[in-house]
Structure formats: structure tokens, C-alpha cells
Amino acid sequence: MKRILLLLCLCSFIGKLSSRESDKVFQLLPQPQSVEPVSGKGISYQELSYVLSLDETPVPVLGEMLNKLPRCPRAGKPIRLQLTKQHVPASPEGYLLEVNDKGVRISARDRAGLFYGCQTLDQLMEDSRDFNVPIPAMLITDYPAISYRAVHFDVKHHLDRMDYYYREIDKLARYKINAVIWELEDKLRYARRPEIGAPNAISKQEMQALCRYAKERNIEISPLVQGLGHASFILKHHWELRENPASDWEFCPSDPRTYDLQFDLYRDA
């Protein structure tokens, strides 16, 4: 999984850090489109003490380090968040991240871009903490080179506890993956065809809750239900719909009952 994520992310966002010294410590994944050093001192993660929303900008879901900070002014230096159409990438997932000794500003034209800017800052703060060095003064300009950045969840042979998938959504969002193709097979509790669902299948309500959680992190979950082939999870229950009575692999495509069953599963998914 880690190798797949690394490959996907490096392909999705292209660029390189401009400072050789930063290369040694601040390894952002995926790499932003552009990182420009600017004059002045950097800032330690410990100096960033609160998150400030400008012009009623909604605060997106924050990463682990940012989420610990209060969202009102206090002593220390701010992280300013702003939605604006001025001087920001045209992509709704793009953002500008400015770092100097006065604090941090993240600007974007859409909530998705603001979310990704905060994910990048969370990585910078982690490296500042772990290596005990300040975040350099810099300007990051970032936007995706690929608009659809998906991974495939295939649960036909193994289904984890739901808390595992929540953690995975957090990891994927951190690396700016924005879609999951979820191959369900018999791991959904189909209301229209309950005989198809496995005993440990996920309920529709559980899946809806996970989809909402993912959407808040700019990830769209798309269900995948196999058919007309790869149908053994269905045809072990419905022998009458087999193309070959000796094989549970494919439906009979000339039997209208095939489509009644298939589309019942699609509707539930």
C-alpha cells in the first residue's frame, strides 16, 4: 500500500523543492508544483499558536497538529486561512502557502484547495518538530497535475473493521488522493437482495457515514459491483441465472432476470 501511495502521489503532483537544505528535511509528499525561498527568517512549529479564519472563511478538516491549535487569537503567531480568487491557482484544489517569521497564510479559491494547503502545512510542522528546525521562509504554489487521483479498495476476500477504513481515508487525504473505487462484492448488506450479503457485510448506513467522512476530506467513494462476469458471489446463490450450470463465473445475458438482480444490487450500492 505504501509503495502504491508513493507512486500515485509522485505522479499526481509534479515539482521539486528549490532549497538544497530544505530537501534534506522537508520532504513533502506529494511534492508541490513550486517552492520558492523568500527573504527573511523561517518559523518554528512551536511559534504557530492559533488558526485564524479571514473573511468568514470556513475552516476545513485539519490534520493532527493543526487540529490541536485554538481557532481564536492568542499570544503567538497565526495561521491565516482565506478563500479568495486573487493571485491563487485556477484549480479548485490549488492553493498558496506563505511562510515567514510573522506566521503562515494559506489562500485558495475553493475549500478543497484550503484543505490541501492545511495538509501540506501539517507535514511541514511535523518535520519542524521531528528535526528540531524552523520551517524556512518560502512560498508554495500547488495544484494537481491530474484531476482524478483514485485508489482501489477490494474487500471481496477480506473486510477490516470500519475504524481501519476511517484511518485509511485520513492517510489518503493527507497525500491528496481524492477518490476511492470500492469493490464491494458481497461485503455490502444489500436491502433488495439480502441473500447476497456476507454475514460480516457493511450496512448501507455504515457506508453512508464513511462516505460523508471521506467527502469532508475531498474524497469521493464510488461503489463497484461486478457483472456480468466475476459473479461467483451472486451465482452461488442463484444457479438459475448461470450461463453455464457448471460455472458460477458469469450470468446468462439473455435472461431478463439477470438484469433485475444486477440492477437491484446497483441501486443499493
Secondary structure as UniProt FT lines:
FT   HELIX           2..12
FT   HELIX           20..25
FT   STRAND          34..37
FT   HELIX           45..47
FT   STRAND          48..53
FT   TURN            55..56
FT   TURN            64..65
FT   HELIX           66..68
FT   STRAND          77..83
FT   TURN            92..93
FT   STRAND          95..100
FT   TURN            101..102
FT   STRAND          103..108
FT   HELIX           111..131
FT   STRAND          138..142
FT   STRAND          150..154
FT   HELIX           162..174
FT   TURN            175..176
FT   STRAND          179..183
FT   TURN            185..186
FT   TURN            194..196
FT   TURN            199..200
FT   HELIX           204..216
FT   TURN            217..218
FT   STRAND          220..224
FT   HELIX           232..235
FT   TURN            236..237
FT   HELIX           239..241
FT   TURN            245..246
FT   TURN            253..254
FT   HELIX           256..268
//
